[in-house]
Amino acid sequence: MRNRIFTRVILFFFAVLTLGLFYTQVLQRDVYEKLSEKNRVRVLPLEAPRGKIYDRKGRLLVNNRISFDVEVIFQEIKDVEGVIDLLSDIAYVDRQVLSLRIEKARRRPFIPVKIIEDIEKHKAIQIEEIALEVPGVIVTTRPLRNYIYKNSLSRITGYLGKISEEELDKYRTYGYRMRDFVGKDGIERSYNDYLRGVDGGLQVEVDSRGRELCILAIKEPQSGRDLHLSIDIELQKFCDSLLAEKRGAIVAMDPQTGAILAITSHPDFDPNIFVKRNNSKNVTALLNNSTTYPMLNRAISGLYPPGSVFKIIIASAALNEGCFDNKRTLTCEGSIMVGNRRFRCWREKGHGVISINEGIKASCNVFFYQLGILVGPDGISRYAFRFGFGKPTGIDIPGEANGFVPTPAWKRKNLRQPWFKGETANYAIGQGYLLVTPIQVVRAVAAIANGGKLVHPFVVERIEDVRLQHAGPRSMGLKKETLTIVKEALRDVVNARRGTGLYARSKDTVISGKTGTAQNPKGTSHAWFTGFAPFENPRLSIVVFIEHGGKGGLDPARFAKNIIEEAKRLELL
């Protein structure tokens, strides 16, 4: 009886064991097979390098360098404290920081999680050698953006940053992930979809200690597409060196096509700081700098009164509308009454009886007060819009400001005040409500240089071997006689006796231009010079703007001459 009961008990337990094995090996086969596969097979992402960026002569401006990173697979770590000790000693990373990062990896135990970024090559090799005996630690590589010329091209290239949640929601369907870097400014942003490559992946088999045995499959990453710019890096660096510690902007452009040869804004920044590891403090300080505003691209986003460079537009409007001609004269006695206010010229004794050529050459305020009143405020606004002010130029760098062109109708609607005659006089010398950007000014003077066509500025000429089709120049409807008179007057500003642009005069080429000194309620006047060269067949138009720079006939005029001479040396003229 006892033997029979004992036999039944044994058979019962054997049946339970058999059912358990059946459940585990047959019914739960797929589950345990997947778990086994996760332990045996490791998938490593392979980031695609972004496209490279070259200047107009094929010189490399932006490329990618190799970044060595340390990742952990928490499920494979046998000794967490040992791993922290190892990495802290070699990579000089704080133990507490490592501990927090490894704790985050616990949430995704089977997935490689990055805990140290961009370490030196020799440290990566040292960790790689020791990692063979420390399960769960792996060294990976990825391409990291490298801005070769640092600050010099920051206004053109822009910079990269980690994708935001808002951007991720918008672009998730295009394959973006939370860890991706995207263009945040400059052409890195404008051409992000071209520069961004297609990531790949590596599937490897590992043993029980996490060591790689063989590659099971690989999907090669595809590099982004290369950009070729209209920029000449030598001219760009030269412009940078001139501004040095000054605040301002310089733009050099081909007046026939709109191709930008150099564009710089100071203060500037090094785009590399946005891709360096453990650099959040420096990035935050840069982004929050409200003293010098280094992140403001003054060339396309800075809004300023143009001062006397706007007299080019007033003269063009008066001649084109028939309000004035080359034979007529106006008198400057040093001041003039407009309404109840006396408006003064910069020259106390006045300029006497002068023509439009002499008015532009001497930058006579009284002459232009009178000329502006002849044109009228609506006429001034109409021609300001015709010359491209009050709206973006369309340059392929993001963040461009519209500028502002006032009208009497705008003032009535928004300020509920009438337009006064004195405001027209002020308007005529580039003061008052009018605000422009340097890129708008250089495009306006380019229209005088190229025969009355408004060009579309651009910095990217080609994507790989495909030349981009930018919008072509469009006629502004200026009479040939108007253009001839204004163009010759701009030549005399620099080259004739008593011209305000004397310091822009060059022995090598005939430079034409206009100086500007714009009053600034917050301090010293802003200084402008805009012009073009050579006179007969203009190949370069330029604007030099210096915040609180004083007189435009001094540093801006000198800088413009130096830039044009350098461009000639570089065979860009």
C-alpha positions as MATLAB code, in Angstrom:
seq = 'MRNRIFTRVILFFFAVLTLGLFYTQVLQRDVYEKLSEKNRVRVLPLEAPRGKIYDRKGRLLVNNRISFDVEVIFQEIKDVEGVIDLLSDIAYVDRQVLSLRIEKARRRPFIPVKIIEDIEKHKAIQIEEIALEVPGVIVTTRPLRNYIYKNSLSRITGYLGKISEEELDKYRTYGYRMRDFVGKDGIERSYNDYLRGVDGGLQVEVDSRGRELCILAIKEPQSGRDLHLSIDIELQKFCDSLLAEKRGAIVAMDPQTGAILAITSHPDFDPNIFVKRNNSKNVTALLNNSTTYPMLNRAISGLYPPGSVFKIIIASAALNEGCFDNKRTLTCEGSIMVGNRRFRCWREKGHGVISINEGIKASCNVFFYQLGILVGPDGISRYAFRFGFGKPTGIDIPGEANGFVPTPAWKRKNLRQPWFKGETANYAIGQGYLLVTPIQVVRAVAAIANGGKLVHPFVVERIEDVRLQHAGPRSMGLKKETLTIVKEALRDVVNARRGTGLYARSKDTVISGKTGTAQNPKGTSHAWFTGFAPFENPRLSIVVFIEHGGKGGLDPARFAKNIIEEAKRLELL';
ca = [
       0.000    0.000    0.000;
       2.790    2.388    0.970;
       4.705    1.572   -2.233;
       1.603    2.262   -4.303;
       1.061    5.703   -2.681;
       4.753    6.569   -3.055;
       4.637    5.578   -6.724;
       1.584    7.759   -7.338;
       3.251   10.768   -5.693;
       6.338   10.325   -7.846;
       4.203   10.013  -10.973;
       2.294   13.192  -10.017;
       5.455   15.230   -9.604;
       6.865   13.790  -12.801;
       3.698   14.827  -14.639;
       3.916   18.354  -13.201;
       7.569   18.546  -14.250;
       6.706   17.284  -17.727;
       3.911   19.841  -18.078;
       6.254   22.587  -16.876;
       8.877   21.630  -19.417;
       6.230   21.466  -22.133;
       4.941   24.915  -21.176;
       8.447   26.396  -21.055;
       9.926   24.757  -24.145;
       6.878   24.613  -26.400;
       4.233   27.112  -25.356;
       6.709   29.795  -24.237;
       9.298   28.990  -26.900;
       8.991   32.353  -28.735;
       9.294   34.380  -25.536;
      12.459   32.683  -24.341;
      13.895   32.594  -27.841;
      13.572   36.391  -28.012;
      15.185   36.778  -24.588;
      18.010   34.508  -25.660;
      18.409   36.408  -28.876;
      18.693   39.689  -26.951;
      21.529   38.240  -24.933;
      23.250   36.759  -27.967;
      22.683   39.480  -30.563;
      23.587   43.131  -30.084;
      22.433   45.927  -32.401;
      24.729   48.950  -32.592;
      23.593   52.127  -34.381;
      25.969   53.650  -36.957;
      25.460   57.396  -37.248;
      25.771   58.896  -40.694;
      28.226   61.777  -41.150;
      26.732   65.086  -42.253;
      27.664   66.472  -45.635;
      30.811   68.568  -45.897;
      30.867   72.265  -46.754;
      33.330   73.855  -49.200;
      34.037   77.414  -50.329;
      33.867   78.691  -53.933;
      37.382   77.392  -54.682;
      36.806   73.924  -53.208;
      38.522   74.565  -49.878;
      37.094   72.529  -47.007;
      35.247   74.640  -44.428;
      33.272   72.128  -42.366;
      33.818   68.383  -42.012;
      33.341   65.612  -39.438;
      35.840   64.209  -36.963;
      35.639   60.925  -35.066;
      34.199   61.089  -31.565;
      34.994   58.238  -29.151;
      32.142   57.516  -26.742;
      31.647   55.055  -23.890;
      28.379   53.131  -23.636;
      27.117   50.543  -21.172;
      24.614   47.693  -21.421;
      23.328   47.528  -17.880;
      22.094   43.932  -18.087;
      25.668   42.758  -18.772;
      27.376   44.730  -15.980;
      28.557   42.441  -13.172;
      30.112   45.083  -10.906;
      28.632   48.595  -11.127;
      31.078   50.115   -8.611;
      33.988   48.532  -10.452;
      32.842   50.065  -13.729;
      32.486   53.496  -12.091;
      35.998   53.228  -10.601;
      37.478   52.184  -13.947;
      35.877   54.925  -16.044;
      36.373   57.644  -13.447;
      40.116   56.932  -13.262;
      40.689   56.799  -17.020;
      38.258   59.409  -18.370;
      38.428   61.830  -15.416;
      34.657   61.909  -15.031;
      33.126   62.562  -11.631;
      31.984   59.364   -9.877;
      28.630   60.826   -8.929;
      27.956   61.852  -12.526;
      28.815   58.355  -13.750;
      26.650   56.785  -11.079;
      23.626   58.846  -12.172;
      24.181   58.017  -15.836;
      24.516   54.294  -15.175;
      21.377   54.438  -13.040;
      19.540   55.845  -16.073;
      20.865   52.928  -18.118;
      19.121   50.576  -15.669;
      15.794   51.652  -17.209;
      16.854   50.181  -20.564;
      18.971   47.216  -19.499;
      19.367   45.562  -22.920;
      20.135   48.716  -24.943;
      23.551   50.444  -25.155;
      23.323   53.771  -23.290;
      25.936   56.499  -23.764;
      27.483   57.656  -20.479;
      30.676   59.436  -21.655;
      31.010   61.452  -24.861;
      33.952   62.527  -27.001;
      36.966   61.314  -25.050;
      40.539   61.435  -26.311;
      41.688   58.635  -28.589;
      44.315   57.262  -26.190;
      41.751   57.054  -23.388;
      39.322   55.280  -25.693;
      41.997   52.705  -26.539;
      42.791   52.203  -22.850;
      39.113   51.649  -21.994;
      38.668   49.340  -24.992;
      41.551   47.135  -23.822;
      40.257   46.899  -20.247;
      36.640   46.511  -21.386;
      37.449   43.002  -22.630;
      37.553   41.972  -18.989;
      34.693   44.218  -17.853;
      31.331   43.035  -19.235;
      28.812   45.682  -20.206;
      31.260   48.435  -21.220;
      31.791   49.218  -24.916;
      33.598   51.978  -26.812;
      31.810   53.319  -29.886;
      32.633   55.912  -32.524;
      30.481   58.463  -34.279;
      31.052   61.441  -36.580;
      31.148   64.811  -34.808;
      30.826   68.148  -36.618;
      34.058   70.085  -36.989;
      34.019   73.764  -37.924;
      37.540   74.256  -39.216;
      37.535   78.063  -39.268;
      35.626   78.405  -35.989;
      34.343   81.982  -35.494;
      35.057   83.177  -39.038;
      32.123   81.346  -40.596;
      29.709   81.204  -37.666;
      27.235   83.579  -39.352;
      27.147   81.409  -42.453;
      27.371   77.842  -41.195;
      25.329   78.315  -38.016;
      25.557   75.449  -35.552;
      24.043   72.123  -34.506;
      22.027   71.269  -31.422;
      20.073   68.322  -30.066;
      16.622   68.061  -31.548;
      13.919   69.595  -29.375;
      10.667   67.880  -28.478;
       8.791   70.290  -30.721;
      11.108   69.548  -33.655;
      10.862   65.811  -32.978;
       7.058   65.901  -33.081;
       7.250   67.773  -36.376;
       9.893   65.623  -38.088;
       9.456   62.189  -36.492;
       7.924   60.805  -39.705;
      11.146   61.761  -41.531;
      13.212   59.397  -39.390;
      14.431   61.796  -36.683;
      15.073   60.468  -33.164;
      15.494   62.106  -29.777;
      19.284   61.733  -29.766;
      19.740   63.375  -33.209;
      21.530   66.654  -33.799;
      19.919   69.097  -36.223;
      20.834   72.469  -37.684;
      19.791   75.306  -35.392;
      21.031   78.279  -37.392;
      22.781   79.246  -40.626;
      22.948   76.897  -43.580;
      23.154   73.976  -41.144;
      19.487   74.774  -40.554;
      18.457   75.961  -44.042;
      19.949   72.907  -45.739;
      19.587   70.428  -42.859;
      17.672   67.847  -44.905;
      20.449   67.793  -47.522;
      23.342   67.776  -45.047;
      21.786   65.092  -42.851;
      22.727   61.550  -43.803;
      20.861   58.263  -43.320;
      21.932   56.290  -40.248;
      22.900   52.635  -40.499;
      23.310   49.826  -37.996;
      25.480   46.875  -37.050;
      24.143   43.528  -35.782;
      26.788   41.507  -33.954;
      26.828   38.210  -32.061;
      28.321   38.316  -28.575;
      29.267   35.639  -26.067;
      28.083   35.358  -22.465;
      30.646   37.975  -21.395;
      29.463   40.484  -23.996;
      32.471   40.085  -26.281;
      31.841   40.377  -30.003;
      32.125   37.057  -31.875;
      31.088   38.006  -35.388;
      29.097   40.476  -37.472;
      25.695   39.107  -38.432;
      24.453   41.990  -40.562;
      25.350   45.549  -41.428;
      23.514   48.494  -42.918;
      26.055   51.044  -44.061;
      25.229   54.669  -43.120;
      24.819   57.075  -46.024;
      26.653   60.402  -45.762;
      24.785   63.657  -46.193;
      25.226   65.707  -49.346;
      28.065   68.217  -49.674;
      27.453   71.950  -50.090;
      29.586   74.301  -52.180;
      29.341   77.967  -51.208;
      29.869   81.261  -53.032;
      32.035   82.374  -50.083;
      35.767   82.944  -50.513;
      37.326   81.906  -47.204;
      40.360   84.168  -47.628;
      38.198   87.242  -48.147;
      35.951   86.122  -45.301;
      38.897   85.906  -42.876;
      40.151   89.288  -44.053;
      36.788   90.925  -43.290;
      36.804   89.281  -39.863;
      40.238   90.668  -39.100;
      39.125   94.204  -39.934;
      36.167   94.204  -37.565;
      38.237   92.595  -34.799;
      36.712   93.758  -31.489;
      34.230   96.164  -33.084;
      30.519   95.497  -33.225;
      29.182   95.529  -36.738;
      28.826   93.709  -40.022;
      30.424   93.440  -43.452;
      28.844   92.004  -46.590;
      30.655   91.603  -49.920;
      28.476   90.513  -52.842;
      28.640   90.076  -56.606;
      26.238   92.817  -57.792;
      25.493   90.972  -61.022;
      24.373   87.646  -59.529;
      23.783   88.151  -55.789;
      26.481   85.619  -54.853;
      27.816   86.441  -51.381;
      31.628   86.412  -51.277;
      31.912   87.293  -47.570;
      29.461   88.013  -44.776;
      30.475   88.574  -41.205;
      28.987   89.927  -38.013;
      30.759   90.812  -34.764;
      30.780   89.783  -31.992;
      30.700   86.210  -33.228;
      31.038   82.719  -31.697;
      32.702   79.357  -32.213;
      30.101   76.823  -33.472;
      32.246   73.977  -32.109;
      31.153   74.739  -28.549;
      27.691   73.395  -29.369;
      29.024   69.915  -30.168;
      31.626   69.635  -27.413;
      30.847   67.417  -24.413;
      30.031   68.815  -20.973;
      29.787   72.325  -22.367;
      26.274   73.300  -21.332;
      27.464   76.193  -19.116;
      29.359   77.850  -21.967;
      26.446   77.330  -24.356;
      23.973   78.809  -21.869;
      26.236   81.818  -21.250;
      26.542   82.428  -24.989;
      22.808   82.149  -25.666;
      21.922   84.413  -22.729;
      24.538   87.113  -23.366;
      22.484   90.316  -23.349;
      25.501   92.642  -23.285;
      27.093   92.130  -26.715;
      24.467   89.803  -28.259;
      26.960   87.514  -30.038;
      24.131   85.338  -31.391;
      22.609   88.264  -33.307;
      23.553   88.140  -36.970;
      23.891   91.882  -37.477;
      24.377   91.460  -41.240;
      20.855   90.161  -41.838;
      18.969   90.593  -38.543;
      20.299   93.843  -37.081;
      17.937   96.783  -37.618;
      19.448  100.259  -37.838;
      18.711  103.729  -39.268;
      20.684  103.953  -42.537;
      21.647  107.611  -42.242;
      23.100  109.202  -45.350;
      23.474  105.994  -47.363;
      19.701  106.325  -47.845;
      20.347  109.485  -49.900;
      21.046  107.123  -52.819;
      17.362  106.197  -52.804;
      16.170  109.817  -52.429;
      18.305  110.960  -55.381;
      17.116  108.034  -57.521;
      13.464  108.765  -56.681;
      13.739  112.497  -57.456;
      15.492  111.906  -60.799;
      13.298  109.018  -61.864;
      10.048  110.817  -61.022;
      11.140  114.000  -62.760;
      11.104  116.054  -59.538;
      14.691  117.089  -60.192;
      17.323  116.861  -62.899;
      21.046  117.134  -63.348;
      20.869  120.820  -64.352;
      18.914  122.123  -61.383;
      20.456  123.344  -58.138;
      19.437  123.914  -54.520;
      20.984  126.193  -51.920;
      22.467  125.163  -48.567;
      23.192  127.961  -46.089;
      23.937  125.609  -43.219;
      20.333  125.182  -42.093;
      16.729  125.400  -43.247;
      13.382  125.959  -41.559;
      10.879  123.147  -42.085;
       7.617  123.932  -40.317;
       8.483  125.303  -36.888;
      11.823  123.551  -36.650;
      15.265  124.421  -37.955;
      17.059  121.534  -39.643;
      20.822  121.827  -39.858;
      23.495  120.567  -42.209;
      26.581  118.817  -40.900;
      28.607  121.724  -42.326;
      27.788  124.856  -40.319;
      28.630  127.353  -43.093;
      26.654  125.365  -45.635;
      27.550  124.165  -49.119;
      26.156  127.064  -51.120;
      24.453  126.490  -54.470;
      24.895  122.836  -55.438;
      23.701  120.293  -58.013;
      22.559  116.762  -57.316;
      26.051  115.420  -58.054;
      27.566  117.841  -55.539;
      24.780  117.143  -53.037;
      25.550  113.413  -53.082;
      29.333  113.964  -53.143;
      29.260  116.300  -50.128;
      26.356  114.422  -48.454;
      24.635  117.768  -47.894;
      21.740  117.370  -45.468;
      20.015  120.630  -46.392;
      20.060  119.650  -50.067;
      18.374  116.350  -49.246;
      15.853  117.874  -46.831;
      14.602  119.890  -49.794;
      14.867  117.007  -52.253;
      12.948  114.704  -49.914;
      10.137  117.245  -49.567;
       9.931  117.426  -53.375;
       9.589  113.631  -53.595;
       7.132  113.491  -50.676;
       6.813  110.851  -47.936;
       4.730  108.462  -50.039;
       7.197  108.761  -52.907;
      10.115  108.068  -50.555;
       8.340  105.002  -49.182;
       7.480  103.755  -52.646;
      11.094  103.922  -53.796;
      12.374  102.460  -50.531;
      10.193   99.419  -51.192;
      11.337   99.365  -54.819;
      14.971   99.193  -53.653;
      14.114   96.194  -51.465;
      13.758   97.802  -48.025;
      10.989   96.758  -45.651;
      11.097   93.085  -46.649;
      13.636   90.220  -46.539;
      16.115   89.879  -49.390;
      15.538   86.120  -49.372;
      19.138   85.150  -48.588;
      19.398   81.443  -47.763;
      20.465   82.055  -44.159;
      17.590   81.913  -41.643;
      16.615   84.701  -39.281;
      16.537   87.613  -41.726;
      14.668   90.692  -40.494;
      12.166   92.634  -42.590;
      13.343   96.092  -41.684;
      10.761   98.858  -41.572;
       9.654  101.469  -44.111;
       7.219  104.015  -42.592;
       4.369  105.664  -44.471;
       1.907  108.408  -43.520;
      -0.910  105.825  -43.658;
       0.988  103.581  -41.208;
       1.437  106.474  -38.785;
      -2.238  107.443  -38.924;
      -3.344  103.866  -38.338;
      -0.879  102.810  -35.651;
       0.076  106.025  -33.856;
      -3.155  107.939  -34.619;
      -1.114  110.984  -35.585;
      -0.712  112.946  -38.825;
       2.544  112.924  -40.788;
       4.498  116.171  -40.388;
       6.640  117.904  -42.983;
       9.626  117.775  -40.653;
       9.356  113.985  -40.596;
       9.734  113.979  -44.380;
      12.936  116.021  -44.053;
      14.262  113.564  -41.466;
      13.159  110.614  -43.610;
      15.167  111.992  -46.546;
      18.467  111.624  -44.679;
      17.758  108.098  -43.434;
      16.558  108.959  -39.930;
      13.255  108.694  -38.076;
      11.191  105.508  -38.131;
      13.135  103.941  -41.033;
      15.100  100.769  -40.148;
      17.233   98.660  -42.485;
      19.655   95.732  -42.401;
      23.184   95.762  -43.887;
      22.222   93.051  -46.421;
      19.405   95.316  -47.690;
      21.812   98.243  -48.063;
      24.348   96.267  -50.086;
      21.592   94.968  -52.375;
      20.342   98.540  -52.923;
      23.767   99.848  -53.940;
      24.256   96.763  -56.131;
      21.163   97.854  -58.085;
      22.901  101.119  -58.985;
      26.042   99.203  -59.950;
      24.373   96.592  -62.167;
      22.059   98.834  -64.162;
      18.916   98.889  -62.036;
      18.323   95.220  -61.165;
      17.466   93.900  -57.721;
      19.378   90.662  -57.120;
      18.579   87.708  -54.864;
      21.508   87.187  -52.427;
      22.657   83.612  -51.761;
      25.557   81.705  -50.184;
      25.027   78.120  -51.456;
      25.941   77.648  -55.126;
      25.805   73.858  -55.466;
      24.591   70.755  -53.678;
      27.082   68.089  -54.761;
      27.230   68.628  -58.556;
      23.803   70.221  -58.882;
      23.908   73.996  -59.311;
      21.024   75.704  -57.553;
      18.649   77.842  -59.555;
      18.322   81.004  -57.482;
      15.840   83.692  -58.421;
      17.377   85.940  -61.052;
      17.711   89.736  -60.943;
      14.550   91.753  -61.619;
      14.369   95.184  -63.149;
      13.421   98.059  -60.849;
      12.221  100.306  -63.660;
      14.873  102.984  -63.192;
      15.691  105.200  -66.153;
      19.143  104.899  -67.697;
      19.763  108.603  -67.093;
      18.862  108.209  -63.399;
      21.329  105.357  -62.979;
      24.089  107.217  -64.840;
      23.769  110.377  -62.718;
      23.664  108.510  -59.388;
      26.460  106.119  -60.342;
      28.766  108.968  -61.392;
      27.972  110.860  -58.189;
      28.918  107.797  -56.113;
      32.221  107.652  -57.985;
      32.850  111.298  -57.113;
      32.034  110.686  -53.416;
      35.263  108.668  -53.263;
      37.437  110.084  -56.013;
      36.591  113.793  -56.405;
      37.923  116.648  -54.322;
      35.978  117.131  -51.044;
      34.085  113.862  -51.398;
      33.043  112.382  -48.047;
      34.418  108.959  -49.032;
      38.011  110.119  -49.485;
      39.381  107.313  -47.278;
      37.941  104.700  -49.653;
      40.034  105.999  -52.563;
      42.339  103.369  -54.067;
      45.277  103.550  -56.450;
      44.460  100.094  -57.804;
      40.824  100.465  -58.841;
      38.093  103.080  -59.104;
      35.788  102.631  -56.098;
      32.345  104.241  -55.909;
      30.337  104.575  -52.734;
      28.391  106.507  -50.145;
      29.192  107.265  -46.520;
      26.600  107.379  -43.780;
      26.526  108.612  -40.200;
      23.276  107.595  -38.511;
      22.244  109.319  -35.304;
      21.690  106.931  -32.436;
      19.668  107.940  -29.347;
      21.583  105.394  -27.252;
      25.054  106.793  -27.825;
      27.633  107.463  -30.508;
      26.367  107.505  -34.086;
      26.441  104.363  -36.215;
      28.857  104.436  -39.161;
      28.140  103.176  -42.709;
      29.907  102.843  -46.012;
      28.422  101.136  -49.033;
      29.761  101.005  -52.574;
      31.034   98.962  -55.491;
      34.061   98.429  -57.740;
      35.345   98.720  -60.393;
      33.348  101.681  -61.689;
      33.131  100.583  -65.327;
      32.262   96.936  -64.788;
      31.286   96.405  -61.130;
      32.163   92.952  -59.801;
      31.899   93.609  -56.079;
      29.379   95.544  -54.005;
      30.075   96.056  -50.336;
      28.642   97.398  -47.103;
      30.615   98.068  -43.937;
      28.598   98.885  -40.831;
      30.022   99.671  -37.381;
      27.775  100.102  -34.360;
      28.618  103.344  -32.537;
      31.386  103.779  -35.100;
      31.124  107.544  -35.489;
      31.614  108.861  -39.020;
      31.106  106.560  -41.990;
      33.837  108.384  -43.906;
      36.502  107.082  -41.501;
      36.847  103.400  -40.525;
      34.036  102.034  -42.758;
      35.449  103.805  -45.825;
      38.989  102.607  -45.065;
      37.784   99.049  -44.463;
      35.855   99.044  -47.745;
      38.953  100.110  -49.671;
      41.046   97.407  -47.983;
      38.448   94.723  -48.732;
      38.158   95.700  -52.395;
      41.934   95.714  -52.790;
      42.125   92.309  -51.094;
      39.397   90.992  -53.403;
      41.436   92.169  -56.381;
      44.524   90.441  -54.995;
      42.481   87.251  -54.669;
      41.357   87.675  -58.317;
      37.719   88.120  -57.343;
      37.478   91.370  -59.335;
];
